[in-house]
Structure formats: structure tokens, C-alpha cells
Amino acid sequence: MRRPRHDMIAETRAKLIAAARQAFGTVGYAEASMDDFTAGAGLTRGALYHHFGDKKGLLQAVIEEIDAEMTARLNSISAAAASRWQGFMDECVAYIQMALEPEIQRIMFRDGPAVLGDISQWPSNNGCIAALSESLRQLKAEGAIINIDEEVAARLINGASSHAALWIANSDAPEETSQRAVDGFRALLEGLRVTRP
């Protein structure tokens, strides 16, 4: 019995993304060959072009997959915290620390910006700002943070955390840079809190 066409399309896409993710994560975008992806997935170059247009389109798909996984992890971290403020802080710090993970470091914070341009212009960035804005709105509603424009604060936090991650990913001493970035970022976020008497 033949499988439905949409199942076969989804399987082909998944195979190509998995093969590309492996290659991008180990040898990097520049060194990864389209023939390697297709051979690794047991598919032809035609399938790659049909589903993703080109190597850059495939990188975009890999980044979208990793970004979705990062978001799920961050949501879990936030949900596990003792308070909304602690969850917000933990989530923001965890994002920066993810730049130490080899696959995320190379694909998201080195090759991604080099190939796809400014990370702040990526399609997923609007969703990040919206989620940060909502978290800040909730924190403000419960009196945990100062009266600040949520969108402005979200954009500033998003920019700071993205640049911190890029700094770590491109540092000669990523562990040390990460610690410095996290310490500074915590201090910045603490400036939003309402001081309790």
C-alpha cells in the first residue's frame, strides 16, 4: 500500500534536514557539501533543490528546527522556576549559555549570521520579542518590575542576549566570556526589579 504523498514529502525533508544538521554541526556550512547531505539522506540533489531551493535554504530550515528546540528547552527552564521573575531570569541566562554548546554555537551563532545576515532580522526574532514582551507584561502586572514599556524592554533584552551569545560563540575563551556575559546580563536585568523594602 502506497504511503500518502505528504508523509513521503515530510520524510524527505526530515532526512535532508538531519543530514545537513549533522554536516553543518561538524564541518560547518562552508565545508559542507550538498552531495554529502544527499548521499547521507539517500536522496538526489534534485530533492534538495525541490524542497529547499539551495544550500542556504537548507541552512534556514536547520536553524528553524534548532530554534524550535531551543525555545522548548527555554520554556521548560522557565516553567520549572520558583517564581515568574526567577523563570524569566533563568530563561534569559540559559539562552546566553546555549552559545557554549558546539552545535548551537556553530550553526546558530557563527554560520547562521555569516550566511543569513543580522540575527535581529531573522523571521523568528519577532516571535522572541513578542514572548519577551508578554513575560514582561505579566511581571509588571504582578508588581515584580518597574513601569517600563514592555516592547522597548523586550527589544533591548533580546538585542543584549543575542549579542552576548554571538560574543561567546566567536570568543577565543568561550567559557570565560560566557561567565562574564551572564554576570553582566544578570546585573542589567536586576535593574528592572522593583526594590522591596
Secondary structure as UniProt FT lines:
FT   HELIX           5..26
FT   TURN            29..31
FT   HELIX           34..41
FT   HELIX           45..52
FT   HELIX           55..80
FT   HELIX           84..97
FT   HELIX           98..100
FT   HELIX           102..106
FT   HELIX           107..111
FT   HELIX           112..116
FT   HELIX           119..121
FT   HELIX           124..141
FT   TURN            142..143
FT   HELIX           150..169
FT   HELIX           174..190
FT   TURN            191..192
//
